[in-house]
Amino acid sequence: MADDGLMTIEQLASQADTATSTVRMYQTKGLLPPPVRRGRIGYYGQDHLSRLRLIADLQEQGFSLASIKQLTRAWENGRSLDDVLGLETQVASAWAHEEPVRLGLREFRERFPGQKVTPAIITRAIRMGLISVDGATVVVHNPGFLRIGSELARQGIPAAEALDELQALQSAANTIAERFTRVFERHMWHDFVQAGMPSGQIAPLTESLSRLSVLAQDVTGLVLRDALRRKASEFLAEQATRLNRADAPDGLRLQARAAGLDV
């Protein structure tokens, strides 16, 4: 990296955890401002890195490249880069992740008591984007997953099965996120674009996006809790005959009912 903080395309791609071909594609599509030229070499700054991270965040939430390009068009039409990046920064911070955790390989394996964390498990976790390996260090990108995985291991759930369920959950979550993103696009983003993307509406827009995100998480949690309670009740009802044969104590039924389960 140059003394003034400028980066080559390779350095920029590495910082943004993407490929140089992706950076070039975004430039071609008008999603990324051109680099600063010094002779025959193009250099990129922190503004470009911020833009790349925003694109990645919005794509993860289900936004199309065409929708994201509206930001770039605003900049191209004469709005200051600060205005556009102000929206980028606020949107990116709405889904700020915990800081990654770095663990030695042995320490990482010790987080899963009773489990054999094989090279195949580690390779799969890398492919899923949960971790990366830096020499002898495991970088956990979202410590929340590590805490949940550790607790599942203590409950006796095999690591491979936990990863199976996480993949299925990620697929379902992507569908939910896509639906809420389309709601935001139809009822909030559309009006913002129609108004000419005024700078004065950036803060209210991002506040609405943050509020919608919280509401989406809340309602998803409520729906999931209802579904879990219903399915647990159905499971215990199916097992009622076996429980009776085993002369299960009434205390089990009382505790289940206290938990809101119909037994």
C-alpha positions in Angstrom: 0.0 0.0 0.0 1.3 3.5 -0.9 2.3 5.9 1.9 -0.8 8.0 1.1 -3.1 5.0 1.7 -3.8 4.3 -2.0 -4.0 0.7 -3.1 -3.5 -1.2 -6.3 -6.4 -3.2 -7.6 -4.9 -6.4 -6.1 -4.5 -4.7 -2.7 -8.1 -3.3 -2.9 -9.5 -6.7 -3.8 -7.6 -8.4 -0.9 -8.9 -5.8 1.6 -12.5 -6.2 0.3 -12.2 -10.0 0.3 -13.2 -10.2 -3.4 -11.5 -10.8 -6.8 -9.8 -8.3 -9.0 -12.2 -9.4 -11.8 -15.1 -8.4 -9.6 -13.6 -5.0 -9.0 -13.2 -4.5 -12.8 -16.8 -5.8 -13.4 -18.2 -3.2 -10.9 -16.2 -0.5 -12.7 -17.6 -1.6 -16.1 -21.1 -1.5 -14.7 -20.6 1.9 -13.2 -20.9 0.8 -9.6 -17.4 1.8 -8.6 -15.7 5.1 -9.4 -12.5 4.9 -11.6 -9.1 4.7 -9.9 -6.7 7.6 -9.6 -4.1 7.2 -12.4 -0.4 7.5 -11.7 1.3 6.8 -15.0 0.0 3.4 -16.2 -1.1 2.2 -12.8 -4.6 2.9 -11.2 -4.8 3.4 -7.5 -7.8 3.1 -5.2 -8.6 4.7 -1.8 -10.7 4.1 1.2 -13.8 5.4 -0.6 -13.5 2.5 -3.1 -13.1 0.1 -0.3 -16.2 1.5 1.5 -18.2 1.1 -1.7 -17.1 -2.5 -2.3 -18.1 -3.4 1.3 -21.5 -1.7 0.9 -22.1 -3.6 -2.4 -21.3 -6.9 -0.6 -23.6 -6.0 2.4 -26.5 -5.0 0.2 -26.2 -8.1 -2.1 -26.2 -10.2 1.0 -29.5 -8.6 2.0 -30.9 -9.3 -1.4 -30.5 -6.1 -3.3 -29.8 -6.3 -7.0 -26.9 -4.6 -8.7 -29.4 -2.5 -10.6 -30.8 -1.1 -7.3 -27.3 -0.5 -5.9 -26.4 1.4 -9.0 -28.8 4.1 -8.0 -26.2 5.3 -5.5 -23.6 5.5 -8.2 -25.9 7.4 -10.5 -26.5 10.0 -7.8 -22.8 10.6 -7.6 -22.5 10.7 -11.4 -25.3 13.3 -11.6 -23.3 15.7 -9.5 -24.1 14.9 -5.9 -21.0 15.0 -3.7 -19.3 11.8 -2.9 -19.7 12.5 0.8 -23.5 12.5 0.4 -23.4 9.1 -1.3 -20.9 7.6 1.0 -22.9 9.0 4.0 -25.7 6.7 2.9 -23.2 3.8 2.3 -21.7 4.2 5.8 -25.1 4.4 7.5 -26.5 1.4 5.7 -23.4 -0.7 6.3 -23.4 0.1 10.0 -27.1 -1.0 10.3 -25.8 -4.6 10.0 -22.5 -4.2 11.7 -21.0 -7.6 12.6 -19.0 -8.4 15.7 -15.3 -8.1 15.3 -13.7 -11.4 14.1 -12.1 -13.6 16.7 -8.6 -15.2 16.1 -8.0 -18.5 17.8 -5.2 -21.0 17.7 -6.2 -24.3 16.0 -6.1 -26.2 19.3 -8.1 -23.5 21.1 -10.7 -23.5 18.3 -11.1 -27.3 18.6 -11.5 -27.0 22.4 -14.5 -24.8 21.8 -16.4 -28.0 20.6 -16.1 -30.4 23.6 -16.7 -34.0 22.9 -16.5 -33.4 19.1 -13.8 -34.4 16.7 -13.2 -31.3 14.6 -11.7 -32.9 11.5 -10.0 -31.3 8.5 -13.1 -32.0 6.5 -15.2 -30.0 9.0 -12.8 -27.1 9.0 -12.7 -27.1 5.1 -16.5 -27.1 5.0 -16.7 -24.2 7.5 -14.2 -22.3 5.3 -16.4 -22.9 2.2 -19.5 -21.6 4.1 -17.6 -18.4 5.0 -17.7 -19.1 8.7 -14.0 -19.1 9.2 -10.7 -18.6 7.4 -7.3 -19.9 8.2 -4.3 -17.6 8.6 -1.2 -19.8 9.1 -1.9 -21.6 12.4 -4.7 -19.2 13.3 -8.4 -19.7 12.8 -10.2 -16.5 12.1 -13.9 -16.7 13.2 -15.8 -14.1 11.1 -18.9 -14.1 13.3 -18.3 -15.0 16.9 -22.0 -15.5 17.5 -21.9 -18.6 15.3 -19.0 -19.9 17.4 -20.9 -19.5 20.7 -23.9 -21.3 19.3 -21.8 -24.0 17.7 -20.0 -24.6 21.1 -23.3 -24.9 22.9 -24.7 -27.3 20.3 -21.5 -29.4 20.8 -22.2 -29.5 24.6 -25.7 -30.7 23.8 -24.2 -33.6 21.9 -25.1 -32.3 18.3 -22.4 -33.5 15.9 -20.5 -30.7 14.1 -21.4 -32.0 10.7 -25.1 -32.1 11.5 -24.9 -28.6 13.0 -23.4 -27.3 9.7 -26.2 -29.1 7.8 -28.8 -27.3 9.8 -27.0 -24.0 9.4 -26.9 -24.3 5.7 -30.7 -25.1 5.6 -31.3 -22.1 7.9 -29.2 -19.8 5.8 -31.3 -20.7 2.7 -34.5 -20.0 4.6 -33.1 -16.8 6.0 -32.1 -15.6 2.5 -35.7 -16.1 1.3 -37.0 -14.0 4.3 -34.4 -11.3 3.8 -35.3 -11.1 0.1 -39.0 -10.5 0.9 -38.2 -7.7 3.4 -35.7 -6.2 1.0 -38.4 -6.0 -1.7 -40.8 -4.4 0.8 -38.1 -1.7 1.5 -37.5 -1.2 -2.2 -41.2 -0.9 -3.0 -42.3 1.4 -0.2 -39.2 3.4 0.8 -36.4 3.2 -1.8 -38.7 3.9 -4.7 -40.0 7.2 -3.2 -36.4 8.2 -2.4 -35.4 7.6 -6.1 -38.5 9.3 -7.4 -37.6 12.4 -5.3 -34.2 12.6 -6.9 -32.3 11.0 -4.0 -32.1 14.2 -2.0 -29.3 14.4 0.6 -31.8 15.5 3.3 -33.7 12.2 3.0 -30.6 10.0 3.5 -30.8 9.9 7.3 -34.6 9.2 7.5 -34.2 6.6 4.8 -31.5 4.7 6.6 -33.4 5.0 9.9 -36.4 3.4 8.2 -34.2 0.7 6.8 -32.7 0.0 10.3 -36.2 0.0 11.8 -37.5 -2.4 9.2 -34.5 -4.7 9.8 -35.3 -4.8 13.6 -39.0 -5.4 12.9 -38.1 -8.2 10.4 -35.9 -9.9 13.0 -38.6 -9.5 15.7 -41.5 -10.9 13.6 -39.2 -13.8 12.4 -38.4 -14.6 16.0 -42.1 -14.6 17.0 -43.1 -16.8 14.0 -40.3 -19.2 14.7 -41.1 -19.5 18.4 -44.7 -20.2 17.6 -43.7 -22.9 15.0 -41.2 -24.5 17.4 -43.8 -24.6 20.2 -46.3 -26.1 17.8 -43.9 -28.7 16.4 -42.7 -29.7 19.9 -46.3 -30.1 21.1 -47.0 -32.3 18.1 -43.9 -34.4 18.7 -44.8 -35.0 22.4 -48.4 -35.8 21.4 -47.1 -38.4 18.9 -44.9 -39.9 21.7 -47.7 -39.9 24.3 -48.4 -43.6 24.0 -44.7 -44.4 24.5 -44.6 -42.1 27.5 -47.6 -43.8 29.0 -46.1 -47.2 28.5 -42.8 -46.1 30.1 -44.9 -44.8 33.0 -43.4 -41.3 32.6 -43.9 -39.2 35.7 -46.6 -36.6 35.7 -43.9 -34.1 36.4 -42.7 -34.3 32.8 -46.2 -33.3 31.5 -46.4 -30.5 34.0 -43.1 -29.1 33.0 -44.0 -29.4 29.3 -47.2 -27.5 29.9 -45.4 -24.9 31.9 -43.2 -24.4 28.9 -46.3 -23.7 26.8 -46.5 -27.1 25.1 -49.8 -28.9 24.7 -49.2 -32.5 26.0 
